[in-house]
Amino acid sequence: MELTEFAKNILFSSSLDEKLVDGGPFTDRHPLLIVDLPALPARCEKLSLSRWGAEARVAFPSRSELLNPTQVGVLLHFFANHELLALELMALALLKFPDAPPQFRLGIAHTMRDEQKHLRAYIERMRSLGIEFGDIPLNDFFWSQCASMNSPMDYVCRMSLTFEQANLDFAAYFRDVLDELGDVHTAQLLEMVLQDEMSHVRHGLNWFRRWKPENESDWHAFCSALGAEINPSRAKGMVFRADYRREVGLADSYINALHVFSQSKGRPPRLVYFNPEAEEEIRAGGTTAPVLSAVLSSTRDDLSPVMLFLAAQTDLLVTRRELPVEFLVGLRTAGFLLPEFSVGDVSEKSFVELNQTRKLSGLMPWAISPTSLKFAQRLKLSEQHSMDQKALRDVHSKNTAADLLREYLLVHPDDPRLVTPDETGMCVSNSVQFDEFISRFPADGRQGRFVAKRPWSASGRHRIFGAVADGSWRSQPDDVRRWFEKSWRTGELPLLQSYFSRVVDISLQARIDLDDETARTHILGFTRVLNSERGQYAGSCVGRYLSDADPELLRFFYQPVSQGPHAGKDVEGVMKHLAEWVGARLAGRGFCGPFGIDAFVYRDEGGRLRLFPMIEINPRYTMGRVAVALSRRIIPGRVGVWLHVPKSWLEKLNVASFPELRDKWQAMMPLQIHEKSGGIVIAGGLLETTPAEQCEQVWTCFVVGHSLSAEAEILGIKDLLMLSGSVPTADRPAKLP
């Protein structure tokens, strides 16, 4: 049969039987251009593409639903639709490009025979499962994406290297799923489809390389040829199979670039960026943007990639440095979905220029700040929150956290596990109130030390320590009095608290959403906060974060009390209740979005364990929130340790650089992943979470194992984390007076 006749039968016939007729030996002696090509392929009423917009749609089956044979039939119905559309698009290509090389046209025709074979097999298998082709409305997605192709090169990029390449992932994924579920018949059918699709991609790749510019890489030429009409993300499925792509002949450089590529396929993306200086901006009153020191600026840039663990795949993340492809491939291999990336400054000018080329749907900063609010207003992007400058400072104030905790404790009294309202501290505005605080100590039996914090202190700054034994205001050391006097002079009324003997630090992560103007607080997870021997933040422990705790602490944490209003609740239950209560009050102040609550377990003067359930509120994303996101990827029952390794550790660990330390630790703890049809999980080992080559002040990695102490022992950092004995915190003075 002449190729033109073969293509006309498929494209213009409304009969499915005629579309499935084998053309026999092909000839291409009289390629003819059909001037009046149809807007849509001819179909019978049952297979008409017009039904998609007019009738109720059937959802694509989930993995669990494939236990039901009928849902397997529904899955194959979607695949059969793709095969029919591909067959018709290939017919369209033969009619559109009569002057294309004969061998290329014959290759398309042989591919069409495979599509006919697949479609027959799908129809037969569907029928055995109780589904007839056309029982479900058919969509026109492939046609809408490919029918406008304007050259043979355009065809191979759209069809062969996009949709057929994606089918390498889809066929392999559902083959494995159905094989696991015991549907060997359908799994074998999909294996046959997979092998044919590999030959189709190979055919397209060969012609693509003949036609692309000689000095251009495969990846760049592919993206350039697709243009803005089709997103390269369409060339991959839910589980990326690099092995089949290598077998087809694609280069590793192309495979890696596609693996890590991401771009929103539908709605405009949110613009995601890291702005940890927001708290300092809020502390300063938002009049001017803070100027960071060289060290703090470098630290910010080192940590900015952590936003990718919070961003959605449809987001656009701005980074100041271009992230290495090898680093991103490592994250994808471990199962993490990646957003789209843009390298540039976090500035109004940069964001305005970006918004002109990429329509944005919103902003997602690390923290809401006066500057982020200005960005949103300048870009005309709507935001959920409704806070002004005063409300923003209010929710960030440590005095607000103390007031809310005191109110909560008064409303929910008599829980023997909790700190008392009198022990939460007090805001002092003059020396008389300072003396009032000091005078309480003999009365409640508490001796020792105190810590004072300015309302918007962060990361251990803007605070001072003192000794109760020094006495009243007049007896305090000069540096303590000068610190308080400066605080009062600048209007930053400090929170004065007792210094507690902490046992373990805990962080709760939550999020406030607005649903029809109703605020709802969602609890996201808990982490154990890790600190270095100098009291600096060194990471977070997730999963079984108290697996190394002694029996006394475990009993305190998880054993329900038998008295009081919280009967039947453990410590996590109390903190969840508090977080929901606090969330409602933050929402009342106009705040919504992510927030964290820091807490700790301490020993009172009688040696009993007690809970200080909220030492501060962080109304923003936190490192604990990133750790919770990382924890979603570990196998149940394991411990995850997200480490922040400071530059000062390198000498102590006998290495000269972060890359050397990474290589050393990865050799000791190679990453172990379990990859099944249900997804990828980390069973053990070390995953790099910021690229060591680019880090100057701090490098991060995620270590998965059976216990915190065991993994710290292997890495040689047990003493650096102070895991034995009392754990220091950012509230602990480096040297006690």
Sequence and secondary structure as in RCSB ss.txt:
>XXXX:A:sequence
MELTEFAKNILFSSSLDEKLVDGGPFTDRHPLLIVDLPALPARCEKLSLSRWGAEARVAFPSRSELLNPTQVGVL
LHFFANHELLALELMALALLKFPDAPPQFRLGIAHTMRDEQKHLRAYIERMRSLGIEFGDIPLNDFFWSQCASMN
SPMDYVCRMSLTFEQANLDFAAYFRDVLDELGDVHTAQLLEMVLQDEMSHVRHGLNWFRRWKPENESDWHAFCSA
LGAEINPSRAKGMVFRADYRREVGLADSYINALHVFSQSKGRPPRLVYFNPEAEEEIRAGGTTAPVLSAVLSSTR
DDLSPVMLFLAAQTDLLVTRRELPVEFLVGLRTAGFLLPEFSVGDVSEKSFVELNQTRKLSGLMPWAISPTSLKF
AQRLKLSEQHSMDQKALRDVHSKNTAADLLREYLLVHPDDPRLVTPDETGMCVSNSVQFDEFISRFPADGRQGRF
VAKRPWSASGRHRIFGAVADGSWRSQPDDVRRWFEKSWRTGELPLLQSYFSRVVDISLQARIDLDDETARTHILG
FTRVLNSERGQYAGSCVGRYLSDADPELLRFFYQPVSQGPHAGKDVEGVMKHLAEWVGARLAGRGFCGPFGIDAF
VYRDEGGRLRLFPMIEINPRYTMGRVAVALSRRIIPGRVGVWLHVPKSWLEKLNVASFPELRDKWQAMMPLQIHE
KSGGIVIAGGLLETTPAEQCEQVWTCFVVGHSLSAEAEILGIKDLLMLSGSVPTADRPAKLP
>XXXX:A:secstr
 BHHHHHHHHHH   HHHHT    S B SS    SS  SS    GGG TTHHHHS       TGGGGSHHHHHHH
HHHHHHHHHHHHHHHHHHHHH TTS HHHHHHHHHHHHHHHHHHHHHHHHHHHTT  TTSS    HHHHHHTT  
SHHHHIIIIIIIIHHHHHHHHHHHHHHHHHTT HHHHHHHHHHHHHHHHHHHHHHHHHHHHS TTS HHHHHHHH
HTTTS GGGG  SS  HHHHHHHT  HHHHHHHHH    SSS  EEEE  TTHHHHHHTTSSS     HHHHHHH
HHHGGGGGGTS TT EEEESS   HHHHHHHHHTT    EEEE   SHHHHHHHHHHS   EEEESS  HHHHHH
HHHHT   S    HHHHHHHH HHHHHHHHHHHHHHS   TTB  GGGG EE  SHHHHHHHHHHHHHHT  SEE
EEE TT  TT SEEEEEGGG SGGGS HHHHHHHHHHHHTT   EEEE  EEEEEEEEEEEEEEETTEEEEEEEE
EEEEEE TTS EEEEEEESTTTT  HHHHHHHHS  SSSTTTT  HHHHHHHHHHHHHHHHHHTT  EEEEEEEE
EEE TTS EEEEEEEEEE S  HHHHHHHHHTTB TT EEEEEEEETTHHHHTT SSHHHHHHHHHHHS  EEEE
ETTEEEEEEEEEESS GGG SSEEEEEEEES HHHHHHHHT TTTTT SSS   TTS SS  
